[in-house]
Amino acid sequence: MAGELNGMKVAVLATDGVEQVELDRPWQALEEAGAEPVLVSLGAGEITAYQHIDKGDTRQVDAVVGSADPDDYGALLLPGGVINGDFVRADADAVAFVRAFFEAGKPVAAICHAPWVLAEADVVRGRTMTSWPSLRTDLRNAGATWVDEEVVVDGNLVTSRNPDDLDAFDAAIVEQFALQPAGDREG
């Protein structure tokens, strides 16, 4: 994995309630592959991650989504967490930020409850994807074909179900993000 993503800035969009392991493990995989993950959130300061329903560690926010430019990033990672997914999908700036990655054809990865944000951004129609099982109906209603698989790659979109799938998810995001042309890795 080392060096595959050298020079790529990856926006990691999350807020309070993000599932800590779904933030930390992909972040580490991206760094090990040479990428520069950037924590983009709904507000400045810190966010609090969760370990399922228990508070976890805090993380320093690098950029606020309302002033972040999707053109500055080569890819987007959406970690899960029930609270995180619900708060992010309710933020108009966050939804517009996500939609911009799809409009630009950039790679996007989402795990667990993060596909709620994709449904809100209206970018799942006609796609095959997976998520935490309770999102199945929401994604189908938004026009996606939902499957119960550890990781699904549909064009520039990588989705996964839960923390048990992180090994496969991390490998898939590095592989798919590496397909982004070198000139487009920083935005």
N, CA, C and O of each residue as an XYZ file, in Angstrom:
748
protein
N       0.800     -1.201      0.000
C       0.000      0.000      0.000
C       0.846      1.269      0.000
O       0.376      2.306     -0.467
N       2.059      1.224      0.500
C       2.886      2.409      0.673
C       3.096      3.141     -0.641
O       3.521      2.547     -1.632
N       2.794      4.439     -0.643
C       3.079      5.283     -1.780
C       2.060      5.337     -2.881
O       2.194      6.162     -3.785
N       1.045      4.501     -2.854
C       0.075      4.478     -3.943
C      -0.689      5.791     -4.089
O      -1.129      6.140     -5.184
N      -0.843      6.511     -2.987
C      -1.637      7.739     -3.009
C      -0.804      8.983     -2.752
O      -1.344     10.005     -2.329
N       0.507      8.920     -2.999
C       1.382     10.063     -2.740
C       0.810     11.331     -3.362
O       0.484     11.375     -4.549
N       0.698     12.361     -2.524
C       0.233     13.646     -3.017
C      -1.262     13.840     -3.014
O      -1.721     14.947     -3.295
N      -2.050     12.824     -2.711
C      -3.507     12.967     -2.745
C      -4.033     13.535     -1.429
O      -3.788     12.987     -0.355
N      -4.755     14.636     -1.537
C      -5.467     15.171     -0.379
C      -6.856     14.545     -0.375
O      -7.575     14.603     -1.373
N      -7.228     13.946      0.757
C      -8.528     13.289      0.883
C      -9.343     14.000      1.945
O      -8.923     14.087      3.099
N     -10.498     14.505      1.565
C     -11.423     15.101      2.530
C     -12.092     13.966      3.296
O     -12.623     13.032      2.695
N     -12.064     14.050      4.622
C     -12.736     13.082      5.485
C     -13.825     13.878      6.201
O     -13.544     14.624      7.139
N     -15.068     13.714      5.751
C     -16.184     14.508      6.260
C     -16.843     13.796      7.431
O     -17.418     12.718      7.275
N     -16.752     14.420      8.624
C     -17.312     13.801      9.832
C     -17.620     14.879     10.855
O     -17.111     15.998     10.783
N     -18.472     14.512     11.815
C     -18.803     15.406     12.916
C     -18.951     14.581     14.190
O     -18.640     13.390     14.212
N     -19.432     15.232     15.256
C     -19.643     14.518     16.513
C     -20.462     13.253     16.265
O     -21.424     13.257     15.497
N     -20.062     12.184     16.925
C     -20.787     10.931     16.787
C     -20.240     10.011     15.718
O     -20.793      8.936     15.482
N     -19.146     10.421     15.058
C     -18.529      9.546     14.068
C     -18.047      8.279     14.781
O     -17.538      8.344     15.900
N     -18.211      7.142     14.132
C     -17.726      5.881     14.698
C     -16.200      5.910     14.659
O     -15.606      5.948     13.581
N     -15.569      5.891     15.823
C     -14.129      6.123     15.920
C     -13.311      5.176     15.050
O     -12.416      5.623     14.333
N     -13.593      3.902     15.098
C     -12.804      2.940     14.328
C     -12.990      3.158     12.823
O     -12.076      2.890     12.043
N     -14.166      3.643     12.412
C     -14.427      3.896     10.992
C     -13.807      5.209     10.522
O     -13.747      5.476      9.322
N     -13.351      6.018     11.460
C     -12.567      7.206     11.157
C     -11.075      6.860     11.200
O     -10.327      7.176     10.275
N     -10.661      6.213     12.276
C      -9.234      5.962     12.512
C      -8.606      4.969     11.545
O      -7.528      5.228     11.010
N      -9.257      3.847     11.316
C      -8.631      2.807     10.477
C      -8.481      3.249      9.017
O      -7.394      3.097      8.460
N      -9.524      3.790      8.371
C      -9.321      4.266      6.992
C      -8.316      5.426      6.927
O      -7.531      5.521      5.984
N      -8.350      6.299      7.932
C      -7.398      7.415      7.987
C      -5.969      6.865      7.962
O      -5.121      7.340      7.206
N      -5.721      5.856      8.800
C      -4.402      5.238      8.873
C      -4.037      4.587      7.533
O      -2.907      4.720      7.063
N      -4.986      3.891      6.927
C      -4.719      3.248      5.630
C      -4.373      4.291      4.571
O      -3.484      4.073      3.748
N      -5.071      5.415      4.592
C      -4.775      6.483      3.637
C      -3.380      7.056      3.875
O      -2.623      7.256      2.926
N      -3.038      7.320      5.128
C      -1.702      7.841      5.439
C      -0.618      6.853      5.036
O       0.403      7.247      4.471
N      -0.832      5.570      5.322
C       0.161      4.554      4.965
C       0.360      4.461      3.459
O       1.431      4.075      2.992
N      -0.671      4.813      2.703
C      -0.580      4.788      1.243
C      -0.044      6.101      0.685
O       0.083      6.256     -0.529
N       0.271      7.052      1.573
C       0.874      8.299      1.139
C      -0.079      9.462      0.963
O       0.338     10.539      0.536
N      -1.345      9.274      1.281
C      -2.324     10.354      1.148
C      -2.247     11.298      2.339
O      -1.653     10.983      3.370
N      -2.858     12.453      2.173
C      -2.984     13.433      3.245
C      -4.469     13.589      3.589
O      -5.169     14.372      2.948
N      -4.958     12.850      4.598
C      -6.352     13.020      4.993
C      -6.538     14.360      5.710
O      -5.673     14.799      6.468
N      -7.678     14.998      5.456
C      -8.005     16.291      6.044
C      -9.387     16.171      6.674
O     -10.353     15.853      5.980
N      -9.497     16.420      7.981
C     -10.783     16.320      8.656
C     -11.612     17.569      8.384
O     -11.290     18.661      8.852
N     -12.677     17.387      7.624
C     -13.621     18.445      7.284
C     -14.871     18.193      8.126
O     -15.378     17.073      8.171
N     -15.365     19.236      8.790
C     -16.520     19.048      9.663
C     -17.507     20.200      9.527
O     -17.292     21.141      8.763
N     -18.585     20.102     10.280
C     -19.663     21.091     10.204
C     -19.298     22.395     10.894
O     -19.879     23.439     10.597
N     -18.347     22.344     11.807
C     -17.908     23.532     12.524
C     -16.453     23.406     12.904
O     -15.860     22.334     12.785
N     -15.870     24.512     13.366
C     -14.465     24.535     13.767
C     -14.292     23.903     15.143
O     -15.267     23.646     15.849
N     -13.039     23.656     15.513
C     -12.733     23.128     16.840
C     -12.451     21.652     16.819
O     -11.614     21.176     16.051
N     -13.157     20.923     17.671
C     -12.963     19.479     17.781
C     -14.291     18.758     17.591
O     -15.366     19.319     17.806
N     -14.185     17.506     17.183
C     -15.350     16.619     17.170
C     -15.074     15.476     18.138
O     -13.923     15.150     18.428
N     -16.145     14.878     18.629
C     -16.028     13.733     19.521
C     -16.458     12.482     18.777
O     -17.588     12.382     18.300
N     -15.544     11.534     18.684
C     -15.850     10.244     18.067
C     -16.557      9.369     19.101
O     -16.500      9.636     20.302
N     -17.214      8.337     18.623
C     -17.897      7.395     19.502
C     -17.410      5.987     19.211
O     -17.008      5.662     18.094
N     -17.458      5.167     20.241
C     -17.224      3.737     20.101
C     -18.584      3.095     20.337
O     -18.938      2.725     21.457
N     -19.323      2.976     19.261
C     -20.725      2.576     19.220
C     -21.563      3.620     19.950
O     -21.855      4.660     19.359
N     -21.965      3.403     21.198
C     -22.788      4.397     21.890
C     -22.031      5.113     23.018
O     -22.605      5.936     23.730
N     -20.757      4.798     23.170
C     -19.936      5.427     24.210
C     -19.013      6.470     23.590
O     -18.455      6.260     22.513
N     -18.860      7.603     24.287
C     -17.956      8.635     23.786
C     -16.535      8.089     23.692
O     -16.079      7.333     24.549
N     -15.855      8.494     22.628
C     -14.473      8.096     22.410
C     -13.562      9.306     22.444
O     -13.760     10.225     23.240
N     -12.582      9.301     21.593
C     -11.580     10.359     21.536
C     -12.098     11.576     20.779
O     -13.083     11.499     20.045
N     -11.413     12.702     20.972
C     -11.719     13.898     20.195
C     -10.694     14.023     19.071
O      -9.580     13.508     19.165
N     -11.089     14.708     18.023
C     -10.214     14.954     16.873
C     -10.315     16.429     16.514
O     -11.394     17.020     16.570
N      -9.193     17.010     16.147
C      -9.139     18.413     15.737
C      -9.635     18.550     14.296
O      -9.196     17.817     13.410
N     -10.536     19.478     14.074
C     -11.071     19.752     12.741
C     -10.039     20.557     11.960
O      -9.465     21.511     12.486
N      -9.802     20.177     10.710
C      -8.853     20.873      9.843
C      -9.529     21.931      8.976
O      -8.924     22.955      8.658
N     -10.790     21.685      8.591
C     -11.506     22.603      7.701
C     -13.005     22.520      7.990
O     -13.521     21.469      8.367
N     -13.685     23.638      7.807
C     -15.137     23.700      7.987
C     -15.784     23.532      6.618
O     -15.402     24.199      5.656
N     -16.755     22.647      6.539
C     -17.341     22.286      5.251
C     -17.944     23.484      4.516
O     -17.899     23.534      3.287
N     -18.500     24.435      5.239
C     -19.110     25.598      4.591
C     -18.125     26.459      3.825
O     -18.518     27.183      2.910
N     -16.847     26.391      4.185
C     -15.829     27.164      3.479
C     -14.809     26.274      2.765
O     -13.872     26.781      2.148
N     -14.981     24.967      2.843
C     -14.072     24.033      2.167
C     -14.436     23.943      0.687
O     -15.613     23.973      0.327
N     -13.436     23.835     -0.153
C     -13.629     23.747     -1.596
C     -13.364     22.310     -2.049
O     -12.239     21.823     -1.932
N     -14.387     21.630     -2.563
C     -14.181     20.252     -3.033
C     -13.068     20.136     -4.076
O     -12.454     19.078     -4.212
N     -12.809     21.208     -4.803
C     -11.749     21.183     -5.814
C     -10.361     21.027     -5.204
O      -9.406     20.702     -5.910
N     -10.243     21.257     -3.895
C      -8.949     21.126     -3.213
C      -8.606     19.685     -2.862
O      -7.519     19.421     -2.348
N      -9.524     18.736     -3.133
C      -9.346     17.346     -2.704
C      -9.497     16.412     -3.888
O     -10.269     16.662     -4.814
N      -8.729     15.318     -3.832
C      -8.793     14.319     -4.891
C      -9.812     13.231     -4.649
O     -10.183     12.510     -5.574
N     -10.280     13.101     -3.384
C     -11.236     12.045     -3.039
C     -11.936     12.430     -1.745
O     -11.527     13.355     -1.044
N     -13.008     11.692     -1.446
C     -13.817     11.941     -0.254
C     -14.065     10.637      0.484
O     -14.425      9.624     -0.117
N     -13.862     10.678      1.813
C     -14.171      9.550      2.685
C     -15.255      9.980      3.658
O     -15.153     11.030      4.293
N     -16.304      9.154      3.772
C     -17.401      9.387      4.707
C     -17.439      8.241      5.708
O     -17.976      7.175      5.406
N     -16.867      8.450      6.919
C     -16.962      7.416      7.947
C     -18.374      7.353      8.506
O     -19.163      8.281      8.327
N     -18.690      6.246      9.187
C     -20.043      6.033      9.683
C     -20.287      6.549     11.082
O     -19.600      7.438     11.586
N     -21.289      5.954     11.681
C     -21.783      6.381     12.979
C     -23.191      6.919     12.803
O     -23.433      7.768     11.945
N     -24.116      6.434     13.606
C     -25.518      6.850     13.476
C     -25.656      8.359     13.644
O     -26.264      9.030     12.810
N     -25.088      8.890     14.727
C     -25.216     10.319     15.001
C     -24.538     11.122     13.895
O     -25.113     12.073     13.366
N     -23.329     10.735     13.555
C     -22.561     11.403     12.508
C     -23.352     11.446     11.200
O     -23.532     12.514     10.614
N     -23.817     10.298     10.751
C     -24.543     10.233      9.483
C     -25.766     11.122      9.477
O     -26.046     11.791      8.482
N     -26.501     11.136     10.584
C     -27.723     11.933     10.661
C     -27.408     13.429     10.682
O     -28.074     14.208     10.000
N     -26.401     13.837     11.460
C     -26.041     15.256     11.511
C     -25.500     15.746     10.173
O     -25.860     16.832      9.720
N     -24.640     14.956      9.538
C     -24.042     15.378      8.274
C     -25.107     15.496      7.187
O     -25.081     16.454      6.414
N     -26.036     14.558      7.108
C     -27.042     14.627      6.045
C     -28.019     15.780      6.237
O     -28.690     16.188      5.290
N     -28.105     16.310      7.465
C     -29.002     17.430      7.746
C     -28.344     18.787      7.475
O     -28.999     19.822      7.599
N     -27.071     18.794      7.111
C     -26.347     20.042      6.877
C     -26.267     20.318      5.369
O     -25.655     19.551      4.627
N     -26.882     21.403      4.927
C     -26.945     21.715      3.494
C     -25.558     21.882      2.880
O     -25.330     21.447      1.751
N     -24.623     22.510      3.609
C     -23.267     22.678      3.078
C     -22.583     21.324      2.893
O     -21.889     21.108      1.900
N     -22.777     20.420      3.838
C     -22.168     19.093      3.748
C     -22.736     18.313      2.564
O     -21.997     17.649      1.838
N     -24.036     18.397      2.379
C     -24.675     17.687      1.266
C     -24.176     18.236     -0.068
O     -23.899     17.465     -0.987
N     -24.061     19.550     -0.182
C     -23.545     20.158     -1.412
C     -22.086     19.760     -1.647
O     -21.685     19.521     -2.786
N     -21.297     19.689     -0.577
C     -19.897     19.289     -0.658
C     -19.796     17.869     -1.225
O     -18.995     17.609     -2.124
N     -20.600     16.968     -0.703
C     -20.612     15.576     -1.174
C     -21.037     15.511     -2.638
O     -20.394     14.840     -3.444
N     -22.106     16.199     -2.977
C     -22.614     16.172     -4.359
C     -21.529     16.652     -5.341
O     -21.422     16.131     -6.451
N     -20.738     17.635     -4.933
C     -19.701     18.180     -5.810
C     -18.654     17.124     -6.198
O     -18.128     17.161     -7.310
N     -18.351     16.192     -5.301
C     -17.397     15.133     -5.631
C     -17.961     14.233     -6.731
O     -17.230     13.812     -7.627
N     -19.240     13.944     -6.663
C     -19.863     13.110     -7.688
C     -19.939     13.856     -9.014
O     -19.684     13.277    -10.069
N     -20.287     15.128     -8.964
C     -20.367     15.920    -10.192
C     -19.013     16.009    -10.883
O     -18.942     16.083    -12.109
N     -17.934     16.003    -10.092
C     -16.581     16.066    -10.648
C     -16.024     14.690    -11.011
O     -14.932     14.593    -11.573
N     -16.766     13.624    -10.695
C     -16.311     12.270    -11.002
C     -15.191     11.776    -10.105
O     -14.471     10.846    -10.467
N     -15.038     12.388     -8.938
C     -13.970     11.986     -8.022
C     -14.402     10.779     -7.199
O     -15.597     10.565     -6.998
N     -13.442      9.986     -6.720
C     -13.785      8.812     -5.918
C     -14.326      9.204     -4.539
O     -13.867     10.154     -3.904
N     -15.322      8.425     -4.110
C     -15.981      8.633     -2.822
C     -16.119      7.269     -2.150
O     -16.431      6.272     -2.802
N     -15.880      7.239     -0.831
C     -16.042      6.009     -0.058
C     -16.912      6.307      1.152
O     -16.756      7.344      1.796
N     -17.835      5.390      1.460
C     -18.756      5.568      2.593
C     -18.981      4.223      3.267
O     -19.130      3.195      2.606
N     -19.004      4.250      4.596
C     -19.186      3.020      5.361
C     -20.297      3.197      6.386
O     -20.518      4.290      6.906
N     -20.988      2.102      6.663
C     -21.958      2.006      7.751
C     -23.157      2.926      7.531
O     -23.939      2.695      6.609
N     -23.322      3.963      8.357
C     -24.450      4.887      8.241
C     -24.155      6.074      7.328
O     -25.052      6.873      7.063
N     -22.929      6.210      6.843
C     -22.575      7.335      5.975
C     -23.370      7.380      4.675
O     -23.601      8.477      4.167
N     -23.807      6.246      4.100
C     -24.599      6.343      2.877
C     -25.905      7.141      3.017
O     -26.503      7.518      2.009
N     -26.350      7.402      4.246
C     -27.484      8.319      4.420
C     -27.178      9.657      3.745
O     -28.048     10.260      3.117
N     -25.934     10.110      3.883
C     -25.529     11.387      3.303
C     -25.611     11.307      1.779
O     -26.018     12.268      1.127
N     -25.232     10.181      1.221
C     -25.293      9.992     -0.231
C     -26.731     10.015     -0.728
O     -27.018     10.577     -1.785
N     -27.632      9.408      0.030
C     -29.046      9.428     -0.341
C     -29.567     10.863     -0.307
O     -30.295     11.286     -1.205
N     -29.196     11.601      0.722
C     -29.626     13.003      0.841
C     -29.082     13.847     -0.303
O     -29.752     14.767     -0.771
N     -27.871     13.541     -0.752
C     -27.251     14.269     -1.859
C     -27.800     13.836     -3.218
O     -27.437     14.408     -4.246
N     -28.668     12.833     -3.225
C     -29.301     12.320     -4.443
C     -28.266     11.834     -5.461
O     -28.324     12.181     -6.640
N     -27.311     11.017     -4.975
C     -26.260     10.502     -5.854
C     -26.225      8.970     -5.897
O     -25.270      8.391     -6.414
N     -27.260      8.309     -5.359
C     -27.241      6.845     -5.318
C     -28.129      6.195     -6.375
O     -28.054      4.984     -6.582
N     -28.955      6.969     -7.035
C     -29.872      6.419     -8.038
C     -29.106      5.629     -9.095
O     -28.170      6.142     -9.708
N     -29.510      4.378     -9.303
C     -28.885      3.528    -10.310
C     -27.586      2.859     -9.870
O     -26.959      2.155    -10.661
N     -27.182      3.066     -8.642
C     -25.935      2.481     -8.148
C     -26.211      1.223     -7.328
O     -27.273      1.079     -6.721
N     -25.235      0.318     -7.321
C     -25.266     -0.838     -6.430
C     -24.358     -0.504     -5.269
O     -23.231     -0.048     -5.460
N     -24.860     -0.734     -4.046
C     -24.095     -0.350     -2.870
C     -24.517     -1.153     -1.660
O     -25.490     -1.907     -1.695
N     -23.758     -0.973     -0.581
C     -24.077     -1.610      0.688
C     -23.978     -0.572      1.792
O     -23.564      0.563      1.554
N     -24.362     -0.969      3.006
C     -24.360     -0.064      4.155
C     -24.695     -0.885      5.391
O     -24.820     -2.108      5.330
N     -24.839     -0.186      6.513
C     -25.418     -0.817      7.687
C     -26.807     -1.297      7.275
O     -27.513     -0.562      6.586
N     -27.225     -2.493      7.665
C     -28.487     -3.059      7.169
C     -29.733     -2.187      7.359
O     -30.654     -2.260      6.546
N     -29.781     -1.371      8.404
C     -30.987     -0.572      8.635
C     -31.180      0.532      7.600
O     -32.253      1.134      7.543
N     -30.165      0.812      6.779
C     -30.295      1.826      5.729
C     -30.818      1.240      4.419
O     -31.090      1.977      3.471
N     -30.956     -0.061      4.368
C     -31.366     -0.759      3.144
C     -32.580     -0.099      2.490
O     -32.538      0.217      1.301
N     -33.646      0.110      3.238
C     -34.874      0.672      2.673
C     -34.653      2.112      2.227
O     -35.134      2.507      1.165
N     -33.931      2.902      3.022
C     -33.653      4.290      2.641
C     -32.910      4.349      1.310
O     -33.243      5.158      0.444
N     -31.913      3.500      1.149
C     -31.126      3.516     -0.082
C     -31.938      3.006     -1.267
O     -31.834      3.545     -2.369
N     -32.732      1.985     -1.051
C     -33.600      1.504     -2.137
C     -34.595      2.581     -2.540
O     -34.845      2.788     -3.727
N     -35.166      3.270     -1.553
C     -36.111      4.347     -1.853
C     -35.440      5.505     -2.587
O     -36.102      6.244     -3.317
N     -34.135      5.666     -2.398
C     -33.380      6.712     -3.085
C     -32.907      6.259     -4.467
O     -32.256      7.019     -5.184
N     -33.242      5.005     -4.843
C     -32.936      4.526     -6.184
C     -31.742      3.606     -6.320
O     -31.362      3.259     -7.438
N     -31.136      3.201     -5.209
C     -29.984      2.305     -5.268
C     -30.425      0.845     -5.227
O     -31.525      0.527     -4.775
N     -29.562     -0.020     -5.700
C     -29.714     -1.454     -5.497
C     -28.840     -1.786     -4.297
O     -27.622     -1.619     -4.351
N     -29.451     -2.256     -3.213
C     -28.719     -2.554     -1.984
C     -28.377     -4.027     -1.936
O     -29.226     -4.879     -2.198
N     -27.112     -4.334     -1.596
C     -26.660     -5.716     -1.452
C     -25.952     -5.879     -0.118
O     -25.389     -4.922      0.414
N     -25.981     -7.075      0.415
C     -25.346     -7.376      1.695
C     -23.978     -8.012      1.428
O     -23.833     -9.234      1.458
N     -22.981     -7.166      1.169
C     -21.614     -7.604      0.894
C     -20.657     -6.728      1.683
O     -20.982     -5.584      2.005
N     -19.460     -7.265      2.002
C     -18.538     -6.511      2.851
C     -18.058     -5.219      2.217
O     -17.852     -4.229      2.918
N     -17.877     -5.210      0.915
C     -17.495     -3.997      0.205
C     -18.048     -4.078     -1.215
O     -18.033     -5.135     -1.846
N     -18.536     -2.936     -1.702
C     -19.081     -2.860     -3.055
C     -18.433     -1.668     -3.753
O     -18.406     -0.559     -3.219
N     -17.919     -1.911     -4.937
C     -17.359     -0.841     -5.762
C     -18.269     -0.689     -6.968
O     -18.478     -1.639     -7.722
N     -18.809      0.510     -7.147
C     -19.661      0.829     -8.298
C     -19.116      2.120     -8.899
O     -19.412      3.213     -8.417
N     -18.323      1.985     -9.950
C     -17.693      3.157    -10.554
C     -16.760      3.823     -9.553
O     -15.840      3.190     -9.035
N     -17.000      5.097     -9.283
C     -16.139      5.851     -8.365
C     -16.601      5.760     -6.913
O     -16.060      6.457     -6.055
N     -17.586      4.920     -6.621
C     -18.149      4.807     -5.271
C     -17.778      3.475     -4.622
O     -17.975      2.405     -5.200
N     -17.236      3.568     -3.403
C     -16.918      2.390     -2.591
C     -17.788      2.454     -1.343
O     -17.797      3.468     -0.645
N     -18.525      1.372     -1.056
C     -19.340      1.334      0.163
C     -19.062      0.043      0.927
O     -18.640     -0.966      0.363
N     -19.314      0.118      2.233
C     -19.089     -1.029      3.097
C     -20.084     -0.993      4.245
O     -20.715      0.034      4.495
N     -20.226     -2.130      4.951
C     -21.309     -2.282      5.934
C     -20.995     -1.816      7.343
O     -21.805     -1.114      7.948
N     -19.826     -2.191      7.888
C     -19.597     -1.982      9.317
C     -18.123     -2.195      9.662
O     -17.330     -2.543      8.788
N     -17.744     -1.987     10.936
C     -16.333     -2.136     11.316
C     -15.736     -3.508     11.032
O     -14.528     -3.613     10.820
N     -16.539     -4.550     11.021
C     -16.013     -5.881     10.704
C     -15.462     -5.965      9.286
O     -14.676     -6.861      8.978
N     -15.868     -5.039      8.424
C     -15.466     -5.045      7.022
C     -14.310     -4.095      6.723
O     -13.967     -3.889      5.559
N     -13.707     -3.515      7.756
C     -12.704     -2.472      7.535
C     -11.482     -2.933      6.742
O     -10.946     -2.151      5.957
N     -11.029     -4.154      6.914
C      -9.869     -4.606      6.127
C     -10.171     -4.527      4.634
O      -9.364     -4.011      3.860
N     -11.323     -5.034      4.236
C     -11.715     -5.007      2.825
C     -11.989     -3.577      2.362
O     -11.610     -3.199      1.254
N     -12.643     -2.788      3.203
C     -12.962     -1.396      2.864
C     -11.683     -0.588      2.663
O     -11.542      0.124      1.669
N     -10.757     -0.701      3.608
C      -9.512      0.063      3.515
C      -8.745     -0.296      2.241
O      -8.241      0.585      1.545
N      -8.660     -1.582      1.943
C      -7.963     -2.011      0.724
C      -8.656     -1.459     -0.521
O      -7.992     -1.018     -1.460
N      -9.985     -1.484     -0.529
C     -10.744     -1.006     -1.691
C     -10.608      0.502     -1.874
O     -10.504      0.979     -3.004
N     -10.606      1.263     -0.770
C     -10.497      2.716     -0.953
C      -9.112      3.093     -1.474
O      -8.994      3.973     -2.327
N      -8.081      2.449     -0.982
C      -6.745      2.756     -1.496
C      -6.669      2.389     -2.978
O      -6.157      3.161     -3.789
N      -7.174      1.221     -3.321
C      -7.148      0.784     -4.729
C      -7.929      1.732     -5.627
O      -7.441      2.123     -6.688
N      -9.131      2.104     -5.215
C      -9.979      2.968     -6.048
C      -9.461      4.404     -6.086
O      -9.473      5.038     -7.141
N      -9.009      4.918     -4.951
C      -8.481      6.281     -4.932
C      -7.228      6.369     -5.784
O      -6.967      7.414     -6.380
N      -6.446      5.300     -5.858
C      -5.217      5.286     -6.675
C      -5.522      5.386     -8.161
O      -4.644      5.743     -8.947
N      -6.746      5.079     -8.560
C      -7.133      5.182     -9.961
C      -7.304      6.640    -10.393
O      -7.320      6.938    -11.588
N      -7.433      7.545     -9.423
C      -7.563      8.971     -9.733
C      -6.260      9.435    -10.373
O      -5.191      9.209     -9.807
N      -6.322     10.080    -11.540
C      -5.077     10.542    -12.182
C      -4.257     11.429    -11.259
O      -4.809     12.226    -10.500
N      -2.943     11.289    -11.326
C      -2.032     12.021    -10.431
C      -2.294     13.520    -10.454
O      -2.193     14.176     -9.417
N      -2.620     14.063    -11.590
C      -2.876     15.506    -11.699
C      -4.140     15.945    -10.999
O      -4.311     17.131    -10.717
N      -5.040     15.001    -10.708
C      -6.307     15.327    -10.046
C      -6.316     14.964     -8.566
O      -7.360     15.053     -7.920
N      -5.197     14.565     -8.026
C      -5.155     14.070     -6.653
C      -5.247     15.179     -5.613
O      -5.655     14.922     -4.480
N      -4.887     16.372     -5.960
C      -4.968     17.465     -4.993
C      -6.181     18.323     -5.277
O      -6.356     19.379     -4.669
N      -6.997     17.889     -6.173
C      -8.199     18.643     -6.464
C      -8.318     18.977     -7.905
O      -9.287     19.617     -8.313
